[in-house]
Amino acid sequence: MNNNDKMSSPQKTHDLPRRGFLGGLLAAAAGGALATVPAIGHAAAKQAVALDRAKWAPRNHEMVAQMIAAHGNQAGKRPYAVFDWDNTSIMNDCEEALLMYQINTLSFKLTPAEFAAVIRQNVPPGPFSKDFKNAAGNVVDLDSICADLDADYAFLHASYKGLGGAKSLEEVTATVEFQDFRAKLYYLYEAVNDTHGVNVGYPWVIYFFANMSVAEVSALAEASNDAALGAALNKVKYTSPSERPGKAGVVSVTHFHGIRLCTEIGGMMDTFRNNGIDVYVCTASLEDVVAVFATHPKYGYNVPRKNIIGLRLERNGEVYRNAYLKDWPLTWGPGKTVAIRQELVAGRGYGPLFVAGDSDGDYDMLRDFPETQYGLIVNRMKNGKIGELSKLAAEQMQSAGPRFLLQGRQESTGNWLPVETSIKYGKTAPQLLTS
């Protein structure tokens, strides 16, 4: 999962070109043109490392191939790379897709009383931020929307045969109570994160796995992945039924459906491993959820389970509790750096050679390790701290020794583009930086 980020100590940069270069570069990139860069031993790098060109921006491919050739297959000090997962290694967010899948299939093991406790757990009471208004223009508050969800879930629990009732999923999901439940629970997820930040919101959303076993959540995650891979990439607006306003009123929320594999990331991971560079994933989603995606052979990433680092829940044996694991960092933003230092640097004595990310949640790990040669940023044209790094990467696009690399993507297809510019969902013009 991805969101805003906090500032940490600056990482050194390499060969920063003159400030005036960025203006001309932006003008060229707006037309989709890739700036010409000096040749940097391209043929030699291609011979040394079989990194599939696929849809890489040519210069990024050049730089990464040369890095592998220079640092791979070292005796003793084995290098490693760290990848973010959501919107870096895949298109879109598998945790958010799983939340919507969990809602649509009513895959909960919570009593109405337990559900009522979870939706309020660690969320400060009172109104949400000013952006979260109902159809009447009033700001929604936690108590009102939770009261509506209490009533919806009690009805669904008593009705659905997979919970406490006798009706089929098809029958139950046709009700206004379910339509209200889906819109308001996903709305609540967005409101909690945007109002109170991911330190509250990211643990909160995984508390819905309480009373489920690791195997049950893994099976649910696999089913969600497969459904999202087969679905269209499509932003859908969900509005709660006007005939069931409840206390919160009528609310609307948008979910970006669909997931796509990133063959360039999967191929790069294989090339790293084939050249003696270990591959790790550091994610702000539940570690066990991402492990299904990153390790299962049918998805093609083939990351060892022990190399997945992410959010963790307390468990009773194999059964999850609605409690974040004590003394484990929240693996987002600064917490990713903490986890990498704790799990990897402490044992190896050095940081990652390469880091890939896309958002403010990756800002710190992209820049905090002096051993990192390249931070690859999947270009989502975002503001915030990742916007600062993206601008720096744009300024370094003709440098012989860049610290950050921008990689373009087309959001309507989920595919990388062979340029540094990206095309936003619903748009046709390529863009280098946020406007």
N, C-alpha and C positions, 0 to 999 in steps of 0.2 A: 504494500500500500504506500501511497505517496501523498505528501502535503507540504506545508511550509516548514521552514527550518530556522535554526538559531546560528548566530555567528560564533566562530571559534578563531583561534590564532591563525594568521595568514600563513600560507605555504609559499615558499619561494617560487618564482617563475623563471623561465629561461628565454633569453633572446627576445624580449618584448620589442616589437617594431615600433616605429614612430606612430604617434597618435593619429596623424592624418590619414593613415592607410585605411582605417576602418570605414570612413565615409565612402571612398571609392569602392571598397569591397562590397558594402551594402548595396550600392547601386547596381553592381554587376550581379550580385546574388538575387536581387529582386526579379531579374529576368531569367533566372535559372542557370546562368552561366557559372561555370567553375573556374576560379582564377587559375591561371597557369602557374605552376610551381617548378622550381628547378629539379632536374632529375637527380635522384639520390641513390644511385646504384640499383635501379629497379631490376635489371636482369639478374644481377648477383643474388638479390634477396629472393627472387622467384625461384632460382635454382636451389637455394639453400633451404627454403621453407615452402612446403606445398599448402599454403593458405588459400583456400578457394576464393577467387575474386568475387563471385556472386554479385551482390548489389552494393558492395563497398564503395564509398567515395575513394577514388584512386589513391589520393595522397594518404588517407588513413590506412588503406591496405598496405601501402608501401612502408609506412612507419611501423606498423605492427609486425609485418613480416620481417623487417630488419631487426626489430627488438627481439623477436623469437630467435632469429639466427645468431644474434650476439649473446643472448643470455640463456638459451635453451641448452639442455644436456650438460649442465655443469656438474662436475664432481664435487660432492660434499654439500655446498650451500645451494640447496634446491630452491629455485624461485617459485613464486606462486602468484595467482591472480584471483581477484575477488569481484564478483558480479552481483549487482542488485538483481532482483527477479522481476517484479511487476513493472511493466512499461519499459523494461530494459531487455531482459532475456525473452520476454513475450510482449505481444501487443495487448494492452489493457491489464486489468488487475484481477488476479485469480481469487483473492480474498473477497473482493466486492462481488465478483461473479458468484462465488459460493454463497454469500449472504442472500442474494436474490434467488438462487437455486433453492436454498434452505427454506426461504419464505414460500416459493411457488410449490414446493413439495411438502410443506409443513413438516419438515424433518427436525423436530424438536423432541427432547425427552424431559421436558419441564412441566411440572404441574402449574395450574394457573397462579398459585401463590409464588412459586419459584420464578416463573416468568415475570411477574410483577416486581419481584425483587431485583432481577437482573437488569431490566430496562432502566431502573433508577440507580443502579450500583455505581457509586463514586461520581455520579453526575451532579454538579451543583444545582440546586433548585433555582427556580425563577425563570425569567424570559430568556429566549435565545437572542442571538445578534439580530440587528435590524433587518438583515436580508431574509430572515425566516418569518414571513408573514403569511397569513391565510388569505383566502379569496376576498374577505371583507377588508383587508388591509391592516389587520391587527397582528402584532408580533405574537408568535406562538410561545407558550411557556411549557416547561417540563411537566408540571402537574396535570395540565389539561390534556396534552397528547398522551401521557401515560394512562390517564383515566380512560381515554378512548381505547387504547390498546389493551388495557385490562379487560374491558367488556368484549372486545373483538376476540381475544385469545380464549376467554372463558367459553364463548359460543363455539369457536372452532374446536377446542379441546373436547367439548361435550358432544360434538357432531361427527368429527372425523374418525374413521375406524382405525387409523394409524396412531391415534392418541387415546381418547376415552369414549368415542362414539361408535356409530355403525355405518355412517354414510361413506361413499367413495370419495376419493380426492376430486374427481370431476364434479361431483355434486356440490361439494363444499366450496370449491374455488369459484363456483358460479354465483355465490351469495354476495350480497352487498357487504356483509361483515368481513368476508375475505378481501374484497376489493379495498375496503377501508384499512384493513390490517396491513396489506402489502404497501399501500401508498404511505401510511403513517409510520410504519416501522423503518422503511428505507429513508423517509424524510427525517426521522429521529436520528438515524446514523449520520446523515449529512449535517444536521443541526448540532449534534454533540461535537463532532470533529471541528466544524468551522467556528463554533462559539468557544469551546473549551480546549481545543487543541488535541493533537494526536496522543499526547501522554494520557489523556482521559479516553479518547475515542478508540484507539487501536486495541488496548486491552478489553474495553467494553464489548466490542463486536465479537470477540472470540469467547466471551463468557456464555454465548448461546450454545456452545458445545458441551456445557455442563451436563453430567450424567451419561454422556456418550463415551464409548471406548475409543482408544486410538484407532483400532481397526474400523470401527463404524465411521469415524470422521474421515479416515483415509478413503474408504469406499465412497463416501458422499463427495469428497473432493474429486475423485476420479470421474464420477458420474457428472459432476458439474463441469469439469474440464472438457469432457467429451461433448457435452451439450453445447458449451460455449464455442468450441472449435467448429462445430457444425452449424452454428447460428450466424446470421448476417451481422456485420458490424453496423450497429444501428442505435442511435440515441432515441430512447422511448420515454415519453412523458407520462407519468402516472398521476392521476388526480383522484382523490378520495371522493366517494359518491355524495352528491348534493343532498340525497335523501337521508344521509347518516352524518350530519355535521358534527355531532357530539359536542364536547367542550372546546376542542381545538379549532373547530370549523373545518372548512374544505381547504385542503392543502394539495400542492403539486410538487413533484420531484422528478428528476430525470436520471435514468440509468443508461450507461453506455454498454449495450449488449455485445457479446461476441469476444472471442480471444483468437489470436493468431500466433503460431510458432514463429520464431525468428531463426531462420536457417543459418544466417551469418554468425549469430552467437553460438549456436550449436556446433557449427563447423570450426569456429575459433576455439571453443573449448576442447574439441577433439585434437586440433592442431597443437594447442598448448600441451595437452597430456602426451601426445606423441613425441614432443620435443622436451620432455622432462620438466614441464611447468605444471604444478598442481593447480587445480581449479576448485574454488570455493564459492558458495553463494551466501550472501548476507542480506536478509530480507526483513521487512517490517510487517510481513504476514506471519501467521502461525507457522512455526518451523515444520511441523508434521504435514501441514497442508501443502506447502511448497515442495517438501520432500517427495510427495506423490508425483508431482509434475517433473521435478528435476532429475529423479532417479529412474522412473519407469522407462524401459527401453522403447516403448511405442511412441514416446514423445521426442526421443532422439538427443537428449542432453547428456545423459549417462553420468551424472555427478554422483560420486559415492555418498551414501546417506550420512556418514560421519562428517562430510564436508558442507553440510547445510547448517547455517546459523540463523536463527530467527526468534520470534516471540515464543515464549514457553509458558504453559499453564501448570499449576499444581495438579497432582493426580492422586487418586486413591488407587494404588496398583496401576491398572491400565485405563482407569476411568477418570476423565477430566473433571476438575472442580472449577467453579467460577471464581478463581483466584489466580493472580499473576504469580509466577514462580519467584519465591523470595530470593533476594540478592542477585537476580539475573537482570542485566540491563535491558531497557526497552530498545530494541534494535532498530532505531530510527534516528537520523541526525547524529548528534554527539554519541548516542548510545551504540551506533554501529562501530565507531572508532573504539569505544570502550570494549565491546565484544571481540573485535579483531585483535586488539592488544592482549586481551585476557586469554583468548583461545588459540591465537596463532603466534603473535609476536613473542609472547612469554616463553613459548617452547622453542621457537626458531631463532629468536634473537634479532629479527629484522622484519620489516614491513613488506607489503605486496609490491611486486614489480609493476602490476597493471591493475587498474580499478575501472569498472564500468557502472554508470548510473544514469539517472534521467531527471531527478527532482531534488528539492530542498532536503529530502530525507537522506540523500546520498552526498550532500555537499561536503560534510566533514570527512568521510572516508575517501572521497576523491582527492582531498588536498592535504590530509594530516600526516602522511607518511613520506619522509624524505627519500626513501628507496623507490618510490613509485615513479616510473619513467613516464607513463602516460595515464591520464584520466580520460576515458572515452565517455562523452556525453551524448546520449541519444537525444537529438534536438527536438524538444517539444515546445520551443519558443515560449518558455515560461519566464515570469518575473521572479523576484525574490533572490535568494542567495545563489540558486542554480543559474539564474539569469546573469548574475555577476560573472560566474565561471564561463557561461556560454559566450558572453561578450569578450572575455579574455581569450577564449579559444578562437573566436572570430578574428581577433587582433593578431593572433599567432599563426594564421593560416598560411602565411608565406615564410614563416620562420624555419630555419634549418633544425632548430631544437625546441619544438613546442612542448609545453607541459600538458596542455589539454587539447583534445580532438573533438570536433563536432561531427556527428553522423546524422544525415537526413533520413526522414521516414515519411510515408504517405499514410495519414491516419484512416482514410476511407478504405484502404486495402490491408493495412497493417504491415506492409512490406517496407523494407529499407529502400532508399533511393540512392543512386550512385553519385551523390553530391552531398554537400554539407547542409543545404537548405532542406526544409520540410514543408509539407502541405497539410494544413489543418483540416480536420473533418468538416465537410460542408464547404470547403474553399477549393479554388483551383490554382491560385497564385503561390509559387514557392516563396518561402520566407526564411530569412537567416536568423533574426532575433525577434523578440516580442516587440510589437509596435505600440 
